[in-house]
Structure formats: structure tokens, C-alpha cells
Amino acid sequence: MKRLIAISFLSIYLFSTTEMYQLVKLPLLVEHFMEHKKAKNKLTFWEFLCLHYTPSTDKDSDYAKDMKLPFKTHDGCTNATIAAFVPHNFSTEIHKPVTSHSNNYPLLDEAFRGSSFLSAIWQPPKTC
């Protein structure tokens, strides 16, 4: 049930705020292709798309039908704005007291501190 609701909300959102509503016009594309196919028997679907979607299209007798095809016009563009209203008397209170902990870490033993015999390594070599 949750999946169905999520898919329906996603569909409503995509169809209202993007160009996906143009997919509803696909039956018009098929119908218009069939009309052109009756007029020219050897017309392929690719030639039909090139005829209608290339920039060099001229205004012909069925220009009004051509403009109803999917992705020919950009009408119905919307802008979705979500506004969150915060009331004027909005206040928050923290009920949990904040406590600070001081950690006293033990110091290292004297045995682990550096001794002077380690500094003897960094001397120039001596000759025998």
C-alpha cells in the first residue's frame, strides 16, 4: 500500500512539475504518423520524426496538428514553491540539564619518559 501511494505521489509530482506530461500526447504522435503513412506509403517512423522535429520545419497545411505533438511546445511550465510558515510565538525550551564531565587522565610513569641515553644516538661517529 505504501509503495502504491509513493508511486502515485511521484507520478503526480513529475507530471505537474516536469515535461513528463508530454508523454500523454504520445497517442497523437502515433495518430499523426498513421495519417502521414497513408499519404506516403514508404515513410518510415524515423523520417516522420525528422520531418517534424528538425529545426528546418516549415509551416505546412497541418501545422496546427504538428504543434500538438509531444515535445513541440513548452506550455504548462510550472514552478513549485514550498513555503514553511513559522508562527510568531514559537519558542523552544530545553528541559534536560547539560552537565560537563572533567576527565582526569593519569600522567605517564617516569619509566616511560625519555631518558638522556636516547640522545646519545644522535652524535657524530667516533673513530677508534
C-alpha positions in Angstrom: 0.0 0.0 0.0 2.8 2.4 0.9 4.5 1.6 -2.5 1.3 2.4 -4.4 0.9 5.7 -2.6 4.6 6.6 -3.1 4.3 5.8 -6.9 1.2 7.8 -7.2 2.6 10.9 -5.4 5.8 10.6 -7.5 3.7 10.4 -10.7 1.6 13.4 -9.7 4.7 15.4 -8.9 6.6 14.5 -12.1 3.6 15.1 -14.4 2.9 18.5 -12.8 6.4 20.0 -12.5 8.4 18.4 -15.4 7.8 17.8 -19.1 6.6 14.3 -18.4 3.0 15.5 -19.1 4.1 15.5 -22.8 4.0 11.7 -22.7 0.2 11.9 -22.5 0.4 13.2 -26.1 2.0 10.0 -27.4 -1.2 8.7 -28.9 -1.4 12.0 -31.0 2.1 11.2 -32.3 1.0 7.7 -33.4 -2.2 9.0 -35.0 -0.4 11.7 -36.9 2.2 9.2 -38.1 -0.6 7.0 -39.4 -2.0 10.0 -41.3 1.4 10.6 -42.9 1.8 6.9 -43.6 -1.5 6.9 -45.6 -0.3 9.8 -47.7 3.2 8.4 -48.3 3.4 4.6 -48.1 7.2 4.4 -47.8 7.5 6.9 -45.0 9.4 5.4 -42.0 9.0 6.5 -38.4 12.5 8.0 -38.4 11.7 10.1 -41.5 8.5 11.2 -39.8 10.4 12.3 -36.7 13.0 14.1 -38.8 10.2 15.8 -40.7 8.5 17.1 -37.6 11.3 17.6 -35.1 14.3 19.1 -37.0 14.8 22.8 -36.8 14.2 23.2 -40.6 10.4 22.5 -40.4 8.3 24.8 -42.4 4.7 25.8 -41.8 2.6 23.4 -43.9 -1.1 22.7 -44.1 -1.1 20.6 -40.9 1.0 23.0 -38.8 -1.7 23.2 -36.1 -1.6 19.4 -35.7 2.2 19.4 -35.7 2.2 21.8 -32.7 0.0 19.4 -30.7 2.7 16.6 -31.0 4.7 15.8 -27.8 7.7 17.9 -27.0 6.9 20.5 -29.7 5.8 23.3 -27.3 6.7 24.1 -23.8 3.4 25.1 -22.4 2.3 24.4 -18.9 5.6 25.1 -17.2 5.1 25.4 -13.5 7.2 26.5 -10.6 6.7 24.5 -7.4 7.4 26.5 -4.3 7.3 25.1 -0.8 6.8 27.7 1.9 7.1 26.9 5.6 5.4 29.3 7.9 6.7 29.6 11.4 4.3 31.1 14.0 5.3 34.3 15.7 5.1 32.8 19.2 7.4 30.0 18.5 9.8 29.2 21.4 11.7 26.1 22.4 12.8 25.1 25.9 15.5 22.6 26.9 14.4 20.5 29.8 17.4 18.3 30.0 20.2 19.9 32.1 23.6 19.9 30.5 26.3 18.5 32.6 30.0 18.7 32.0 32.4 15.9 32.9 36.0 16.6 33.6 38.2 13.6 32.8 41.4 13.4 34.8 43.7 11.2 32.8 46.7 9.7 34.8 50.1 11.0 33.9 52.6 8.7 32.3 55.1 6.9 34.6 58.6 8.1 34.9 59.8 4.9 33.2 58.1 5.9 30.0 59.5 9.4 29.8 62.5 10.0 27.6 65.9 9.5 29.2 69.2 11.0 28.3 70.7 7.8 26.8 68.5 8.1 23.8 70.0 11.5 22.9 73.4 9.8 22.6 72.4 8.2 19.3 72.4 11.5 17.5 76.1 12.2 17.8 78.7 12.2 15.0 80.6 8.9 14.5 83.7 8.4 16.6 87.0 7.0 15.3 88.5 4.2 17.2 
